[in-house]
Amino acid sequence: MRPSRWGDELVALPSRTVCRVRGIQVHGDTPRALPGQRVALNLVGDAVATLDRGEMLGVAGRFGQTMRFMMTFTYLGREGAKPRVLESGARVHVMAGTAEVVGRIMFMEGEAPHGGGRDP
């Protein structure tokens, strides 16, 4: 996949907002952004002003979104709160990129939750 360039048409997910790259800034003006760089994009399009923090930009048809993902994590509990067992179905806040969404923990079949302490 080639880097984003001036004039590229991109789509934002999850809103599916279509926009075009008018300018790219990576420590100075450049005609393209390479993977791994921290980039500022100047976007144009009818609904660009409605984009929410945390939306992801990409080329239409080359990336997608999901409502579920698998992960391994360590539950540290809450500071000052009594330790407890994290149960399947518990509501959690998930930070992904610059977005924060509410999700649910669903243990895989046969997995058991661990206590609310620092060691699993």
A tleap script that builds the chain and sets N, CA, C and O, in Angstrom:
source leaprc.protein.ff14SB
mol = sequence {
  NMET ARG PRO SER ARG TRP GLY ASP GLU LEU
  VAL ALA LEU PRO SER ARG THR VAL CYS ARG
  VAL ARG GLY ILE GLN VAL HIE GLY ASP THR
  PRO ARG ALA LEU PRO GLY GLN ARG VAL ALA
  LEU ASN LEU VAL GLY ASP ALA VAL ALA THR
  LEU ASP ARG GLY GLU MET LEU GLY VAL ALA
  GLY ARG PHE GLY GLN THR MET ARG PHE MET
  MET THR PHE THR TYR LEU GLY ARG GLU GLY
  ALA LYS PRO ARG VAL LEU GLU SER GLY ALA
  ARG VAL HIE VAL MET ALA GLY THR ALA GLU
  VAL VAL GLY ARG ILE MET PHE MET GLU GLY
  GLU ALA PRO HIE GLY GLY GLY ARG ASP CPRO
}
set mol.1.N position { 0.843 -1.180 0.000 }
set mol.1.CA position { 0.000 0.000 0.000 }
set mol.1.C position { 0.888 1.243 0.000 }
set mol.1.O position { 1.865 1.306 0.747 }
set mol.2.N position { 0.564 2.204 -0.810 }
set mol.2.CA position { 1.377 3.417 -0.888 }
set mol.2.C position { 0.971 4.416 0.199 }
set mol.2.O position { -0.144 4.342 0.716 }
set mol.3.N position { 1.857 5.344 0.547 }
set mol.3.CA position { 1.530 6.365 1.551 }
set mol.3.C position { 0.426 7.309 1.069 }
set mol.3.O position { 0.187 7.437 -0.132 }
set mol.4.N position { -0.242 7.967 2.018 }
set mol.4.CA position { -1.256 8.974 1.668 }
set mol.4.C position { -0.577 10.176 1.026 }
set mol.4.O position { 0.511 10.585 1.432 }
set mol.5.N position { -1.236 10.731 0.022 }
set mol.5.CA position { -0.695 11.884 -0.710 }
set mol.5.C position { -1.768 12.957 -0.857 }
set mol.5.O position { -2.953 12.709 -0.635 }
set mol.6.N position { -1.324 14.161 -1.239 }
set mol.6.CA position { -2.255 15.248 -1.545 }
set mol.6.C position { -3.243 14.761 -2.587 }
set mol.6.O position { -2.859 14.087 -3.543 }
set mol.7.N position { -4.502 15.094 -2.412 }
set mol.7.CA position { -5.525 14.741 -3.386 }
set mol.7.C position { -6.159 13.381 -3.172 }
set mol.7.O position { -7.175 13.084 -3.800 }
set mol.8.N position { -5.588 12.526 -2.294 }
set mol.8.CA position { -6.173 11.201 -2.047 }
set mol.8.C position { -7.568 11.329 -1.452 }
set mol.8.O position { -7.833 12.214 -0.638 }
set mol.9.N position { -8.451 10.434 -1.871 }
set mol.9.CA position { -9.779 10.359 -1.260 }
set mol.9.C position { -9.720 9.291 -0.168 }
set mol.9.O position { -9.318 8.154 -0.414 }
set mol.10.N position { -10.127 9.677 1.039 }
set mol.10.CA position { -10.111 8.783 2.192 }
set mol.10.C position { -11.508 8.664 2.767 }
set mol.10.O position { -12.383 9.481 2.481 }
set mol.11.N position { -11.709 7.636 3.583 }
set mol.11.CA position { -12.969 7.476 4.296 }
set mol.11.C position { -12.643 7.352 5.784 }
set mol.11.O position { -11.665 6.706 6.161 }
set mol.12.N position { -13.466 7.974 6.621 }
set mol.12.CA position { -13.290 7.909 8.073 }
set mol.12.C position { -14.247 6.866 8.635 }
set mol.12.O position { -15.416 6.811 8.254 }
set mol.13.N position { -13.745 6.049 9.534 }
set mol.13.CA position { -14.579 5.064 10.214 }
set mol.13.C position { -14.598 5.371 11.697 }
set mol.13.O position { -13.554 5.740 12.236 }
set mol.14.N position { -15.707 5.244 12.386 }
set mol.14.CA position { -16.890 4.517 11.964 }
set mol.14.C position { -17.945 5.353 11.233 }
set mol.14.O position { -18.957 4.791 10.813 }
set mol.15.N position { -17.762 6.645 11.061 }
set mol.15.CA position { -18.812 7.491 10.473 }
set mol.15.C position { -19.002 7.300 8.964 }
set mol.15.O position { -20.036 7.685 8.417 }
set mol.16.N position { -18.012 6.711 8.292 }
set mol.16.CA position { -18.020 6.521 6.836 }
set mol.16.C position { -18.019 7.857 6.082 }
set mol.16.O position { -18.533 7.948 4.968 }
set mol.17.N position { -17.444 8.878 6.693 }
set mol.17.CA position { -17.328 10.194 6.071 }
set mol.17.C position { -16.233 10.176 5.013 }
set mol.17.O position { -15.102 9.778 5.292 }
set mol.18.N position { -16.566 10.602 3.805 }
set mol.18.CA position { -15.603 10.659 2.706 }
set mol.18.C position { -14.968 12.045 2.693 }
set mol.18.O position { -15.660 13.055 2.821 }
set mol.19.N position { -13.645 12.087 2.536 }
set mol.19.CA position { -12.926 13.365 2.503 }
set mol.19.C position { -11.729 13.247 1.558 }
set mol.19.O position { -11.387 12.161 1.089 }
set mol.20.N position { -11.106 14.395 1.295 }
set mol.20.CA position { -9.941 14.436 0.418 }
set mol.20.C position { -8.811 15.144 1.145 }
set mol.20.O position { -9.047 16.096 1.889 }
set mol.21.N position { -7.577 14.679 0.932 }
set mol.21.CA position { -6.402 15.278 1.564 }
set mol.21.C position { -6.024 16.537 0.798 }
set mol.21.O position { -5.682 16.478 -0.383 }
set mol.22.N position { -6.089 17.697 1.494 }
set mol.22.CA position { -5.705 18.966 0.871 }
set mol.22.C position { -4.268 19.325 1.234 }
set mol.22.O position { -3.585 20.002 0.465 }
set mol.23.N position { -3.801 18.877 2.403 }
set mol.23.CA position { -2.437 19.169 2.830 }
set mol.23.C position { -1.960 18.164 3.855 }
set mol.23.O position { -2.763 17.582 4.584 }
set mol.24.N position { -0.652 17.957 3.913 }
set mol.24.CA position { -0.028 17.020 4.849 }
set mol.24.C position { 1.113 17.739 5.546 }
set mol.24.O position { 1.903 18.433 4.907 }
set mol.25.N position { 1.195 17.567 6.872 }
set mol.25.CA position { 2.305 18.163 7.611 }
set mol.25.C position { 2.974 17.094 8.453 }
set mol.25.O position { 2.346 16.464 9.304 }
set mol.26.N position { 4.260 16.901 8.200 }
set mol.26.CA position { 5.096 15.981 8.962 }
set mol.26.C position { 6.396 16.729 9.210 }
set mol.26.O position { 7.341 16.605 8.431 }
set mol.27.N position { 6.454 17.505 10.290 }
set mol.27.CA position { 7.621 18.362 10.559 }
set mol.27.C position { 7.977 19.154 9.316 }
set mol.27.O position { 9.112 19.106 8.843 }
set mol.28.N position { 7.003 19.883 8.789 }
set mol.28.CA position { 7.181 20.659 7.567 }
set mol.28.C position { 6.289 20.088 6.486 }
set mol.28.O position { 5.840 18.947 6.595 }
set mol.29.N position { 6.029 20.847 5.459 }
set mol.29.CA position { 5.163 20.387 4.373 }
set mol.29.C position { 5.833 19.278 3.580 }
set mol.29.O position { 7.033 19.323 3.313 }
set mol.30.N position { 5.049 18.295 3.214 }
set mol.30.CA position { 5.539 17.173 2.413 }
set mol.30.C position { 4.373 16.665 1.562 }
set mol.30.O position { 3.222 16.771 1.986 }
set mol.31.N position { 4.633 16.128 0.400 }
set mol.31.CA position { 3.533 15.656 -0.443 }
set mol.31.C position { 2.976 14.289 -0.030 }
set mol.31.O position { 1.984 13.837 -0.602 }
set mol.32.N position { 3.604 13.614 0.966 }
set mol.32.CA position { 3.108 12.291 1.373 }
set mol.32.C position { 3.432 12.009 2.835 }
set mol.32.O position { 4.325 12.617 3.425 }
set mol.33.N position { 2.679 11.072 3.402 }
set mol.33.CA position { 2.885 10.637 4.786 }
set mol.33.C position { 3.274 9.166 4.768 }
set mol.33.O position { 2.599 8.357 4.132 }
set mol.34.N position { 4.341 8.813 5.452 }
set mol.34.CA position { 4.823 7.433 5.483 }
set mol.34.C position { 4.325 6.715 6.735 }
set mol.34.O position { 4.071 7.363 7.750 }
set mol.35.N position { 4.178 5.380 6.685 }
set mol.35.CA position { 3.735 4.629 7.858 }
set mol.35.C position { 4.641 4.884 9.062 }
set mol.35.O position { 5.864 4.938 8.935 }
set mol.36.N position { 4.020 5.040 10.228 }
set mol.36.CA position { 4.772 5.261 11.462 }
set mol.36.C position { 5.029 6.718 11.791 }
set mol.36.O position { 5.467 7.024 12.900 }
set mol.37.N position { 4.772 7.628 10.861 }
set mol.37.CA position { 4.990 9.039 11.117 }
set mol.37.C position { 3.789 9.648 11.830 }
set mol.37.O position { 2.648 9.241 11.612 }
set mol.38.N position { 4.067 10.630 12.686 }
set mol.38.CA position { 2.986 11.419 13.289 }
set mol.38.C position { 2.627 12.488 12.276 }
set mol.38.O position { 3.471 13.296 11.889 }
set mol.39.N position { 1.371 12.492 11.846 }
set mol.39.CA position { 0.964 13.287 10.691 }
set mol.39.C position { -0.232 14.159 11.015 }
set mol.39.O position { -1.138 13.739 11.735 }
set mol.40.N position { -0.238 15.370 10.486 }
set mol.40.CA position { -1.414 16.241 10.529 }
set mol.40.C position { -1.928 16.355 9.102 }
set mol.40.O position { -1.174 16.684 8.186 }
set mol.41.N position { -3.223 16.078 8.916 }
set mol.41.CA position { -3.817 16.161 7.591 }
set mol.41.C position { -4.817 17.304 7.531 }
set mol.41.O position { -5.624 17.474 8.444 }
set mol.42.N position { -4.768 18.086 6.464 }
set mol.42.CA position { -5.768 19.100 6.186 }
set mol.42.C position { -6.762 18.426 5.245 }
set mol.42.O position { -6.429 18.099 4.106 }
set mol.43.N position { -7.998 18.219 5.739 }
set mol.43.CA position { -9.006 17.481 4.984 }
set mol.43.C position { -10.108 18.401 4.481 }
set mol.43.O position { -10.455 19.383 5.138 }
set mol.44.N position { -10.654 18.082 3.320 }
set mol.44.CA position { -11.807 18.804 2.785 }
set mol.44.C position { -12.885 17.794 2.424 }
set mol.44.O position { -12.601 16.652 2.063 }
set mol.45.N position { -14.113 18.241 2.530 }
set mol.45.CA position { -15.256 17.397 2.199 }
set mol.45.C position { -16.495 17.954 2.868 }
set mol.45.O position { -16.401 18.759 3.795 }
set mol.46.N position { -17.651 17.528 2.400 }
set mol.46.CA position { -18.917 18.060 2.897 }
set mol.46.C position { -19.119 17.871 4.395 }
set mol.46.O position { -19.671 18.759 5.045 }
set mol.47.N position { -18.690 16.740 4.971 }
set mol.47.CA position { -18.979 16.449 6.373 }
set mol.47.C position { -17.728 16.410 7.253 }
set mol.47.O position { -17.774 15.880 8.364 }
set mol.48.N position { -16.620 16.959 6.775 }
set mol.48.CA position { -15.366 16.912 7.548 }
set mol.48.C position { -15.532 17.541 8.929 }
set mol.48.O position { -14.948 17.054 9.897 }
set mol.49.N position { -16.308 18.601 9.039 }
set mol.49.CA position { -16.490 19.292 10.323 }
set mol.49.C position { -17.200 18.417 11.357 }
set mol.49.O position { -17.148 18.709 12.551 }
set mol.50.N position { -17.857 17.356 10.914 }
set mol.50.CA position { -18.595 16.494 11.846 }
set mol.50.C position { -17.776 15.294 12.310 }
set mol.50.O position { -18.278 14.486 13.092 }
set mol.51.N position { -16.531 15.150 11.855 }
set mol.51.CA position { -15.698 14.023 12.284 }
set mol.51.C position { -15.479 14.074 13.793 }
set mol.51.O position { -15.230 15.138 14.360 }
set mol.52.N position { -15.575 12.910 14.435 }
set mol.52.CA position { -15.352 12.815 15.874 }
set mol.52.C position { -13.916 12.413 16.173 }
set mol.52.O position { -13.255 11.761 15.365 }
set mol.53.N position { -13.448 12.816 17.349 }
set mol.53.CA position { -12.127 12.414 17.818 }
set mol.53.C position { -12.071 10.886 17.828 }
set mol.53.O position { -13.022 10.227 18.248 }
set mol.54.N position { -10.963 10.335 17.369 }
set mol.54.CA position { -10.779 8.895 17.392 }
set mol.54.C position { -11.173 8.177 16.123 }
set mol.54.O position { -10.966 6.968 16.021 }
set mol.55.N position { -11.740 8.884 15.138 }
set mol.55.CA position { -12.078 8.215 13.885 }
set mol.55.C position { -10.788 7.869 13.145 }
set mol.55.O position { -9.785 8.574 13.258 }
set mol.56.N position { -10.828 6.791 12.400 }
set mol.56.CA position { -9.659 6.305 11.694 }
set mol.56.C position { -9.827 6.586 10.212 }
set mol.56.O position { -10.903 6.374 9.654 }
set mol.57.N position { -8.760 7.064 9.570 }
set mol.57.CA position { -8.795 7.370 8.143 }
set mol.57.C position { -8.083 6.297 7.342 }
set mol.57.O position { -7.056 5.767 7.768 }
set mol.58.N position { -8.636 5.979 6.178 }
set mol.58.CA position { -7.985 5.016 5.295 }
set mol.58.C position { -8.613 5.057 3.921 }
set mol.58.O position { -9.561 5.802 3.676 }
set mol.59.N position { -8.076 4.252 3.030 }
set mol.59.CA position { -8.582 4.166 1.672 }
set mol.59.C position { -9.801 3.253 1.671 }
set mol.59.O position { -9.752 2.152 2.220 }
set mol.60.N position { -10.892 3.699 1.061 }
set mol.60.CA position { -12.131 2.921 1.019 }
set mol.60.C position { -11.864 1.525 0.469 }
set mol.60.O position { -11.172 1.366 -0.537 }
set mol.61.N position { -12.415 0.519 1.133 }
set mol.61.CA position { -12.269 -0.854 0.694 }
set mol.61.C position { -10.978 -1.533 1.114 }
set mol.61.O position { -10.809 -2.729 0.881 }
set mol.62.N position { -10.062 -0.791 1.730 }
set mol.62.CA position { -8.775 -1.370 2.133 }
set mol.62.C position { -8.651 -1.586 3.633 }
set mol.62.O position { -7.670 -2.167 4.098 }
set mol.63.N position { -9.633 -1.126 4.392 }
set mol.63.CA position { -9.622 -1.345 5.832 }
set mol.63.C position { -11.050 -1.355 6.324 }
set mol.63.O position { -11.958 -0.942 5.603 }
set mol.64.N position { -11.263 -1.821 7.540 }
set mol.64.CA position { -12.623 -1.922 8.049 }
set mol.64.C position { -12.672 -1.699 9.541 }
set mol.64.O position { -11.690 -1.287 10.158 }
set mol.65.N position { -13.819 -1.975 10.105 }
set mol.65.CA position { -14.003 -1.802 11.538 }
set mol.65.C position { -14.593 -3.069 12.119 }
set mol.65.O position { -15.094 -3.921 11.384 }
set mol.66.N position { -14.538 -3.195 13.410 }
set mol.66.CA position { -15.067 -4.369 14.078 }
set mol.66.C position { -15.755 -3.963 15.375 }
set mol.66.O position { -15.446 -2.923 15.956 }
set mol.67.N position { -16.663 -4.770 15.808 }
set mol.67.CA position { -17.338 -4.537 17.084 }
set mol.67.C position { -16.738 -5.410 18.177 }
set mol.67.O position { -17.037 -5.212 19.355 }
set mol.68.N position { -15.893 -6.376 17.808 }
set mol.68.CA position { -15.292 -7.302 18.767 }
set mol.68.C position { -13.825 -7.513 18.443 }
set mol.68.O position { -13.425 -7.467 17.280 }
set mol.69.N position { -13.033 -7.741 19.464 }
set mol.69.CA position { -11.640 -8.121 19.268 }
set mol.69.C position { -11.190 -8.956 20.454 }
set mol.69.O position { -11.748 -8.849 21.545 }
set mol.70.N position { -10.181 -9.785 20.237 }
set mol.70.CA position { -9.640 -10.625 21.299 }
set mol.70.C position { -8.411 -9.946 21.869 }
set mol.70.O position { -7.635 -9.323 21.145 }
set mol.71.N position { -8.245 -10.077 23.188 }
set mol.71.CA position { -7.090 -9.463 23.826 }
set mol.71.C position { -6.759 -10.196 25.111 }
set mol.71.O position { -7.577 -10.941 25.650 }
set mol.72.N position { -5.562 -9.976 25.585 }
set mol.72.CA position { -5.132 -10.437 26.901 }
set mol.72.C position { -4.879 -9.186 27.715 }
set mol.72.O position { -4.262 -8.242 27.222 }
set mol.73.N position { -5.344 -9.163 28.947 }
set mol.73.CA position { -5.145 -7.981 29.767 }
set mol.73.C position { -4.922 -8.375 31.216 }
set mol.73.O position { -5.194 -9.508 31.615 }
set mol.74.N position { -4.427 -7.435 31.992 }
set mol.74.CA position { -4.264 -7.601 33.430 }
set mol.74.C position { -5.177 -6.602 34.110 }
set mol.74.O position { -5.028 -5.393 33.928 }
set mol.75.N position { -6.110 -7.093 34.884 }
set mol.75.CA position { -7.036 -6.228 35.605 }
set mol.75.C position { -6.354 -5.769 36.898 }
set mol.75.O position { -6.015 -6.588 37.752 }
set mol.76.N position { -6.162 -4.480 37.030 }
set mol.76.CA position { -5.468 -3.924 38.187 }
set mol.76.C position { -6.416 -3.432 39.266 }
set mol.76.O position { -5.965 -3.018 40.334 }
set mol.77.N position { -7.690 -3.465 39.019 }
set mol.77.CA position { -8.647 -2.961 39.993 }
set mol.77.C position { -8.674 -1.445 39.981 }
set mol.77.O position { -8.120 -0.808 39.085 }
set mol.78.N position { -9.319 -0.879 40.975 }
set mol.78.CA position { -9.400 0.575 41.105 }
set mol.78.C position { -8.707 0.987 42.378 }
set mol.78.O position { -8.884 0.372 43.430 }
set mol.79.N position { -7.917 2.035 42.273 }
set mol.79.CA position { -7.178 2.516 43.436 }
set mol.79.C position { -8.148 2.879 44.561 }
set mol.79.O position { -9.103 3.629 44.359 }
set mol.80.N position { -7.885 2.333 45.744 }
set mol.80.CA position { -8.703 2.628 46.908 }
set mol.80.C position { -9.961 1.781 47.005 }
set mol.80.O position { -10.683 1.866 47.999 }
set mol.81.N position { -10.240 0.962 45.990 }
set mol.81.CA position { -11.441 0.125 46.009 }
set mol.81.C position { -11.085 -1.283 46.479 }
set mol.81.O position { -9.955 -1.742 46.314 }
set mol.82.N position { -12.055 -1.945 47.056 }
set mol.82.CA position { -11.885 -3.323 47.512 }
set mol.82.C position { -11.659 -4.223 46.293 }
set mol.82.O position { -12.400 -4.114 45.316 }
set mol.83.N position { -10.653 -5.113 46.324 }
set mol.83.CA position { -10.428 -6.025 45.199 }
set mol.83.C position { -11.660 -6.889 44.949 }
set mol.83.O position { -12.328 -7.315 45.891 }
set mol.84.N position { -11.954 -7.142 43.694 }
set mol.84.CA position { -13.094 -7.984 43.348 }
set mol.84.C position { -12.769 -8.770 42.089 }
set mol.84.O position { -11.798 -8.473 41.394 }
set mol.85.N position { -13.585 -9.771 41.801 }
set mol.85.CA position { -13.413 -10.583 40.608 }
set mol.85.C position { -14.100 -9.878 39.439 }
set mol.85.O position { -15.247 -9.446 39.553 }
set mol.86.N position { -13.393 -9.767 38.326 }
set mol.86.CA position { -13.961 -9.190 37.116 }
set mol.86.C position { -14.738 -10.302 36.420 }
set mol.86.O position { -14.161 -11.328 36.059 }
set mol.87.N position { -16.027 -10.110 36.232 }
set mol.87.CA position { -16.896 -11.149 35.676 }
set mol.87.C position { -17.166 -10.931 34.194 }
set mol.87.O position { -17.095 -9.811 33.688 }
set mol.88.N position { -17.476 -12.027 33.512 }
set mol.88.CA position { -17.870 -11.942 32.114 }
set mol.88.C position { -19.133 -11.091 32.021 }
set mol.88.O position { -20.064 -11.277 32.805 }
set mol.89.N position { -19.170 -10.180 31.088 }
set mol.89.CA position { -20.302 -9.274 30.939 }
set mol.89.C position { -20.096 -7.925 31.615 }
set mol.89.O position { -20.915 -7.020 31.457 }
set mol.90.N position { -18.999 -7.784 32.374 }
set mol.90.CA position { -18.730 -6.517 33.065 }
set mol.90.C position { -18.489 -5.402 32.052 }
set mol.90.O position { -17.847 -5.621 31.024 }
set mol.91.N position { -18.997 -4.216 32.338 }
set mol.91.CA position { -18.792 -3.052 31.467 }
set mol.91.C position { -17.423 -2.456 31.750 }
set mol.91.O position { -17.002 -2.370 32.904 }
set mol.92.N position { -16.728 -2.042 30.690 }
set mol.92.CA position { -15.397 -1.455 30.800 }
set mol.92.C position { -15.280 -0.278 29.834 }
set mol.92.O position { -16.046 -0.167 28.877 }
set mol.93.N position { -14.325 0.587 30.094 }
set mol.93.CA position { -13.990 1.667 29.165 }
set mol.93.C position { -12.777 1.203 28.369 }
set mol.93.O position { -11.773 0.783 28.944 }
set mol.94.N position { -12.872 1.280 27.047 }
set mol.94.CA position { -11.797 0.845 26.162 }
set mol.94.C position { -11.230 2.078 25.467 }
set mol.94.O position { -11.967 2.849 24.853 }
set mol.95.N position { -9.913 2.258 25.568 }
set mol.95.CA position { -9.244 3.350 24.881 }
set mol.95.C position { -8.529 2.758 23.670 }
set mol.95.O position { -7.676 1.882 23.811 }
set mol.96.N position { -8.881 3.241 22.482 }
set mol.96.CA position { -8.267 2.781 21.245 }
set mol.96.C position { -7.882 4.006 20.439 }
set mol.96.O position { -8.750 4.754 19.988 }
set mol.97.N position { -6.606 4.214 20.258 }
set mol.97.CA position { -6.154 5.437 19.607 }
set mol.97.C position { -6.525 6.620 20.490 }
set mol.97.O position { -6.138 6.664 21.658 }
set mol.98.N position { -7.268 7.575 19.951 }
set mol.98.CA position { -7.703 8.722 20.750 }
set mol.98.C position { -9.169 8.615 21.133 }
set mol.98.O position { -9.736 9.554 21.692 }
set mol.99.N position { -9.786 7.479 20.837 }
set mol.99.CA position { -11.206 7.284 21.161 }
set mol.99.C position { -11.361 6.502 22.461 }
set mol.99.O position { -10.515 5.679 22.809 }
set mol.100.N position { -12.447 6.770 23.170 }
set mol.100.CA position { -12.813 6.011 24.357 }
set mol.100.C position { -14.254 5.552 24.172 }
set mol.100.O position { -15.152 6.366 23.957 }
set mol.101.N position { -14.464 4.255 24.258 }
set mol.101.CA position { -15.802 3.693 24.095 }
set mol.101.C position { -16.103 2.753 25.255 }
set mol.101.O position { -15.191 2.248 25.909 }
set mol.102.N position { -17.385 2.522 25.504 }
set mol.102.CA position { -17.798 1.585 26.537 }
set mol.102.C position { -17.933 0.218 25.890 }
set mol.102.O position { -18.513 0.085 24.813 }
set mol.103.N position { -17.391 -0.801 26.556 }
set mol.103.CA position { -17.468 -2.163 26.038 }
set mol.103.C position { -17.831 -3.130 27.143 }
set mol.103.O position { -18.088 -2.723 28.276 }
set mol.104.N position { -17.850 -4.394 26.816 }
set mol.104.CA position { -18.119 -5.464 27.780 }
set mol.104.C position { -17.033 -6.522 27.673 }
set mol.104.O position { -16.573 -6.846 26.578 }
set mol.105.N position { -16.630 -7.053 28.812 }
set mol.105.CA position { -15.696 -8.167 28.865 }
set mol.105.C position { -16.498 -9.453 28.678 }
set mol.105.O position { -17.468 -9.690 29.398 }
set mol.106.N position { -16.107 -10.261 27.738 }
set mol.106.CA position { -16.742 -11.566 27.537 }
set mol.106.C position { -15.631 -12.606 27.518 }
set mol.106.O position { -14.847 -12.662 26.570 }
set mol.107.N position { -15.561 -13.427 28.559 }
set mol.107.CA position { -14.524 -14.445 28.624 }
set mol.107.C position { -14.782 -15.529 27.593 }
set mol.107.O position { -15.931 -15.863 27.306 }
set mol.108.N position { -13.713 -16.074 27.040 }
set mol.108.CA position { -13.815 -17.179 26.097 }
set mol.108.C position { -14.299 -18.416 26.848 }
set mol.108.O position { -14.087 -18.545 28.054 }
set mol.109.N position { -14.941 -19.308 26.132 }
set mol.109.CA position { -15.447 -20.539 26.750 }
set mol.109.C position { -14.309 -21.283 27.440 }
set mol.109.O position { -13.254 -21.508 26.848 }
set mol.110.N position { -14.531 -21.657 28.685 }
set mol.110.CA position { -13.529 -22.394 29.452 }
set mol.110.C position { -12.578 -21.505 30.225 }
set mol.110.O position { -11.811 -22.014 31.043 }
set mol.111.N position { -12.591 -20.199 30.006 }
set mol.111.CA position { -11.720 -19.289 30.758 }
set mol.111.C position { -12.409 -18.855 32.036 }
set mol.111.O position { -13.622 -18.645 32.063 }
set mol.112.N position { -11.637 -18.725 33.077 }
set mol.112.CA position { -12.180 -18.274 34.359 }
set mol.112.C position { -11.565 -16.932 34.706 }
set mol.112.O position { -10.383 -16.706 34.448 }
set mol.113.N position { -12.358 -16.034 35.290 }
set mol.113.CA position { -11.806 -14.730 35.699 }
set mol.113.C position { -10.864 -14.909 36.885 }
set mol.113.O position { -10.978 -15.858 37.660 }
set mol.114.N position { -9.937 -13.971 36.999 }
set mol.114.CA position { -9.016 -13.952 38.129 }
set mol.114.C position { -9.483 -12.908 39.114 }
set mol.114.O position { -10.306 -12.056 38.779 }
set mol.115.N position { -8.960 -12.965 40.339 }
set mol.115.CA position { -9.307 -11.993 41.361 }
set mol.115.C position { -8.874 -10.594 40.967 }
set mol.115.O position { -8.169 -10.405 39.976 }
set mol.116.N position { -9.306 -9.607 41.760 }
set mol.116.CA position { -9.031 -8.214 41.460 }
set mol.116.C position { -7.665 -7.761 41.905 }
set mol.116.O position { -7.386 -6.562 41.882 }
set mol.117.N position { -6.796 -8.674 42.310 }
set mol.117.CA position { -5.450 -8.304 42.748 }
set mol.117.C position { -4.549 -8.007 41.577 }
set mol.117.O position { -4.994 -7.992 40.429 }
set mol.118.N position { -3.291 -7.773 41.857 }
set mol.118.CA position { -2.344 -7.423 40.792 }
set mol.118.C position { -1.763 -8.640 40.088 }
set mol.118.O position { -1.208 -8.493 38.999 }
set mol.119.N position { -1.864 -9.828 40.656 }
set mol.119.CA position { -1.324 -11.028 40.012 }
set mol.119.C position { -2.448 -11.863 39.475 }
set mol.119.O position { -3.404 -12.129 40.204 }
set mol.120.N position { -2.382 -12.299 38.211 }
set mol.120.CA position { -3.447 -13.131 37.648 }
set mol.120.C position { -3.477 -14.514 38.272 }
set mol.120.O position { -4.316 -15.337 37.908 }
savepdb mol mol.pdb
quit
